[in-house]
Amino acid sequence: MAPQWAELDPELDAIFHDDEPDGPELPRKKVPTGDVYEAARAGDVERLRFWLELGVNVNARDAWDSVALYYACLAGHLDAALMLLECGAICSENTFDGDRCHYAALNLRVRKLLKAFEARPPPLAPLPRSLRELFLKSSANLSYLEGSSTEDDSTVPRIKTSRLEAVEDESDGLGPDVTFSVAGRVMKAHRAILAARSPYFKRKFETDWRNRKQFRFESRKLTFSALFSLLHYFYTDRLDVAVDDMEDLVRVCKVCQCLLLKKALEKEIAHQKFANYKSLRGVDDSQKRFILQGSSLSWEEQLPAALRRLFRLCLANSSKEGVLRPENGSEDAGNLSRNSVQDENGYMAEEMKQERRTTSLEASSVGDEKLEFEEDHADVIILVDGQKFRCHRFILASRSEYFQARFARMSETQKACCTSRHGGFGVLPVLEEHDLTANAFEKLLEYIYTDYVEDIDPDEAEEMFDAASRYLLFPLKRAVVDVLLPQLETTPPAELCRWLLLADMYGVTKLREHCLDAMALNFELFASTPEFRQMLKALPPPSGDSELRTTAPSAPGEEGQGGNQGNLLDDLREKWLAIEGEELDKRDESARYFDGRLAQLVEMAVAEEEEFSTTEVASENKREP
């Protein structure tokens, strides 16, 4: 997704327009074939913008262990440095990359710019941002992250004194369901997230830790801060760890089988040994940090990929459960009903657990068939158009205010037995959603779990736009359009008129801009189609003179949520004038021509409609005896 360029706030504007001398600056040059490092070093902001819009990792290092921001600061290119910082480049002091940028800055303005961004963490995508808020809803996690934890054992919450707190966190069914204690300190998490991100946790939750919710680790080799940094990384896809804790974290990653993260940490540790920090600043090692973005690792190790695997597993289990559930009144149904008794901790009865283990061993097929018998830790079933979807309440509620309110009102009467002979998933609450097809809801869940949709049928787009508004997931509209736009490149003008009306109705800004751009560039081609003329007839006319307008043209790239966009024909007029006015240098004359042409096309549309009505009446008269 292309970055959204932010306007300068007053603090940054003062940096660009203060009275400080600029100092020396390398001459700018164009690098039409250069990479992001060459563009930053040359100050070629257009080339730099090209790479950033492609999604390049701004914190990646080149062969000389330097990031793009370092080169921009070294050369004193203020606008290039600002562009990199807006896209999440790390500039915090007490980090290796941040210290290099601060000390390599060519002039005072660049140093002030780095200081302005120093307290701003790299921006998180919507999915990790939502999960981070969920992770920090636990008071134990939040208190440690804010630095309120203490080394005094008498004041640190322990497992034995934290049962009430655990009940409070889990009262709505959305809080953490596992609690860890390391050296007396407590942290909490969701087993579904841990199992999705670590093969070690996945195996443990399916075997030794199946019936447990609280875990105490006594090993002196395991530090609380290292494990907390890893769990925080699982939720946010951003690792922020003290340099002192990196070696401990490497051991934790080895146990948790996070091998690529372990390799990145080992490389950084080797680099730290040769980094002369103490000669740069007299700061003790405990204050030095290492920050790693998940995008630096392979796609399979990132948060969206992990949750996508979890989502696919839930779909497979839902399909298996729906197929294998016996009919009511059958002998198997009676057996399942007897076996689905829960114990006092809310887990399956021993008979059902034993049946599940036996059935899992019998699943000897290879490939995706094995996934159908794996534990997915789902805690709710949503019924849509007769199809079951196993989901996780905490993920849905953290991503959508609609689901958050729906789960808060969920009552005990909505619980139903949803066990299956092969799955053995126990009793889960059931919610039913109406006025939505199963395919559209599956795409909705795909976005909730992964922040994107992999593919979309154009015939499903309107239903997806409606679902995005209904479930308060407005960014879903843009995710659908990102997949849809390549399919619309060869769309005929008549069809594009329908897409424009659809985009305007649902406030899909990117699709609206695409259609308007196509119409402005090929105005006469569209004018020759009856669909375009009929569309003009149905739309409010343009207001013409900007002083008489009641609605201003929409700003390009501005996200809308429907109902707050400008007049369609006003926007089309502005885009057409931007093209024709530059060529003719006669904007007023071009504007009068455009308004006259629109009026002519509307008259043609009215005449065509009257002619069509006359033809229909004549045909009806001929058919009468």
C-alpha positions, 0 to 999 in steps of 0.5 A: 500500500502506498504511503500517505504523505503527511503535511508538515505540522507547525513544529516541522514547518519551523525547522524548514523555515527558521533562520538557522544557516543551511550549511553545506549541501551536496548538489542534487542530481537525478538517479533514474535507475538508482536504488533507494540508497542512491536516491537518498544520497543524491536527494532525488525525491522523485526517485525516492518517492517511487521506491517508497510507494513500491513498499521498500523497507526503509530500515533495510541496510545495504552492503555497508550496513547503512540505511537510506536515512543515514545517506540523506542526513550525511548529505544534508537533504532535508526533504529526502530525510523527511520523506523517509521519516514519514514512512517509518525510518528509525532515528531514535538515539541509543539505537545503532541506526539512530545514533549514526544518523544523529552524528552524521547529520550535515547541519543543524536543521537535519538534527532538529528534524531527527529530534522532532521524529525521535519520540515518534515510533515507526508507524504500525499497520492497522492489523499490528496496531489493533493487536498491540492495543489488545495486548496492552489491555492487560494491566500487567503488560501495560504496567511493564511497558510503561516502566511501572514494574519494579524489581522489589519482589514484595510489590511485583504481582505474582501468579498466586496473587493475580487470579482476580486480575486474570478473571477481570481480564477474561470477563468479556471473553476478549482478554488474554487466556494464558498467563506467564510468570518469570522471576515473579513478574507476570505477562499475559497473552492469547494462545491463538496468537502464540501458536500461530507465530511459534511452532514451540507454543503450538506444540505445547498448547496441543499437548502438555499445556492443553488444560493449563492457563498459568505457567511459571518459569523458574530457569535463571537463563530466561529473563522476563524482559526477553520473553516480554519483547518476544511476545510483544513482537508476536503481536506487533511485528516490531521487535524493540529490545534492549541491547543487554537482553539480546543474547537472552532473546536469542536463547528464547528464539531458539526454544520457540523455533523463531529461527529467522528472528534468531538469525537476525539477532545474532547478526546484530549482536556480532555487529554490536561488538564492533560498534564503538558506542561508548566513544559516541555517547556515555550511555550505559548498555541498558539504555541502548535499544535494537529495533527490528521491523517484521518487514525485514524478515521473509513474508512467512515470518511476518504477522499477516502470514501467520494469521493467514495460516490461522485463518485457513486452519479455521476455514478447514476446521469449519468445513470439516465440522460442517460436513461431519456433524451428524443429523439430529436424532441419530445414534452418533448425535447421541454419542456426541451429546454425551461426550461433549460434557465440559469440566469445571475449567471449560475444557472438553471431557476426558472421553472427548479428548481421548476420542480427538487424540485417536482420530488425529492419529488416524489422519494419516493422509498428507498435505492439507488434510492434516490441517483439518485436525489441528487445534485452532483455539477458536472460541466462537462460531458465526453462522452465515448463509447456512455455513459455519465459520470458526473465529476468534472473538478477540481478533474480530473485536479488536478489528471491528467495533461492530463485533466488539459491541456484538460480543458484549451483548452475547448471552448464554442462550446463544451457546450451542453444541458445535462438536464434531466426531473428528474435530472434538472442538467442544461447546462454542457460542454461536452468532448468526449474521444475516443479509450476507453471502458466505463468500463475502463473509469469508473475504471479510474475515480474510481482511480482518485476519490479514489486513488484505484480500488475496483476490476478489470477483468484480461481481462481489465488490458491491457486497464487499463495499456494503459489508465494509460500511456495515461492519465499520471496516472502512479500510476494507474498501481500499483493500478490495480496490487494490485487488480490483483495479488491475481487472478494471484496466480493460473495462469498457466505458459503459461498465466504468460508468457503473463503477463510478456511481458505485464508488461515489455511493459507497465513498470508495475514493481510490476507485472514484479517482480512477474512474474520473481520471479515465473519463477526463483522459478519454472524454470524447470516447465516453461521450459517445456512449449512451450509458455515459449520457444517461449517467450525466442526466441522473447526476446533479449538474456542475456548479460551474464557477467555483465561487458559486459551488456548494461542494468543493472538488474532492482532494485527490487521495483523500479517504472518504466514508461516503456522503462527504465527497464533492459533486461528481461532475465538478470533480470531472470538470476539474480533472478535464481542465487540468489536462486541457488547460495546460495544453491550451493555456485557456482555462476559462475558454476550456471551462465554457466548452466543457459546460456546453458539451455536458449540456449538449450530452444531457439533451441527447440523453433526454432525446434518446429516452423519449425516442426509446419511450416512443418506440416502446409504445409503438411496439405495445400497440402493434402487439395489441389485437 
